[in-house]
Amino acid sequence: MRVDFYHLTRDPAAKLVPMLAGKSLDVGKRLLLLSQDEAGRAALSDALWNAEPASFLAHDFVGSIRQTEQPILISDQCEPANGASYIILSDGRWRDEALTFERAFFLFTADQIDHARTIWRQLAANEVVTPRYWKQDDGRWIEGP
């Protein structure tokens, strides 16, 4: 299982999520997108609507009538009602339930770095988890040490 740590130093999660979501869909994976607060979920939905003028990333919120059909489902819980195998934890809060997915993306800001380091150490000690660290460099994402 792979966990990608994304250290948000310049842009907010809503700026990165559409790129990660698009790449997940490109490889045929459904996605569960998490945020604890309602305003964060609304911002993520707006970002998926407006990321690329030529392409809309189809999505909906958990509890919708067609939630099982959605390629991207936005929620505050780690329950993939859409059958997602990828998960994005966009609010800097790790949830151990993410380990049940094929791949997890953990987004965190500078004020959440201590929590992220603790999670990194825990996951690095787990033989079935491969953690990777990503940071921004002049607007693009590069894998760090």
N, C-alpha and C positions, 0 to 999 in steps of 0.2 A: 504494500500500500504506500502511496506517495503522498506526502504533505508538503505543499509549496507555501513557504512563508513569504509574504509580500510586505515589506517595510514601506509604509506610505510616508514619504518624507516631503513630497511636493504636492501631489494631487490627492483629493479625497477618494474614498472607496468608489463613489459613484462614477468617477472618471475611469477607473481601472476595470470595474465589473463588466461593462459591455465588451471589452476586448477579451476577457477571460470567458465570458459567456459565448461569444461568437466562435472562439477557438474550440470550446467544448462541443458546440453544435456541429462544427465542421468535422469533428471526428466521430459524430454520431452518438454523442452522449447527452442524456437528459441531465438537467441541473436543478439542484435545490439551492436557493439563495436565501441566506439567513441574515436577519437584523433583529435585535431585541426590541427596538422601539418603532412605533408606527411611522413617525416622521422619517426615519431611516429607510423603512420599506417603501414609502412613497417616493423618496428621492431616488432609490434604485429603480423603481418602475419608470420614473421620468427619464432617467439616464438610458434605460433600455429602449424607450420610445425615440429618444432624440440623439442617440450616439452617432449614427450615420444617416445622413439624409436619404441615401439610396436604399438603405436596408433597415427594416424593423425587426427587432428580436422578439418573437412571439412569447408572451408570458402572461401570467395571471397570479392572483393571490390565493393562498391556501383557503379552502372553504368555498371557492367558486364552484358553480355547477359543473364546469368542465375541467376541474383541476387535474384529473387523471390523464387528460389529453395534452396537457401543456408541456412543451419542451423545457420551459423554465418556470419554476414555481417559487414564488416569494413567500417566506414564512418566518415565524419566530420560533419554530420547533424543528427538531431534526427528524421529522417524519416525512419521507419522500412519497407523498400521495400520488405523485406523477411517475413513480418508478425510477427516480434519478439515481445515477451511479456516481455522479460528481456533486460536490457540495462546496459552496463558497460561504465562509464565515466572515461576513463583511464588517462586523462591528467590534472586532478586536477581542471578542470573548470566545475562548476555546470551549468546545463541548466534546466530551469523550465519545459521544454517539457518532461523531464524524468519522471515527475509525471503522465504522461498519460500511463506509462507502469505498468505492474503488480508488478515488482520488479526492483530496481535500485541498482547498485554497484558504489559507488563513491570513487575513489582512489586518494589519495593526499599525498604529501611529506611534510617534515618539513617546507620548505619555503612557503608552501601553507596553513599552519595550521590556520592562522587568517581567511582566506576565508572559510575554512572548519567549523570553529567554528560559524561563522556568519550563514552559511547554516544550521548547526545543530539546532541553536536556532530558525530559521525560520520554519524549518520542524517540530521540536518538538512542536511548537505552533499550528500546523495543525492537527486537530482531526483525519483525515483519514490517516496520515502518522505515521509509527512506525520506528524511526531511531535506528540503532544499530551500535555500535562502535567495531572495530576489530583492534588488534595490534599484532605485531610479538613478540614471546617469544621463544628464542632459535630455530628459524627457523620454528616454527609452529604458526598458527594463533589462538588466543584466544579472546573470547569476553570480552571486558573491561567494566569498569563502565560507 
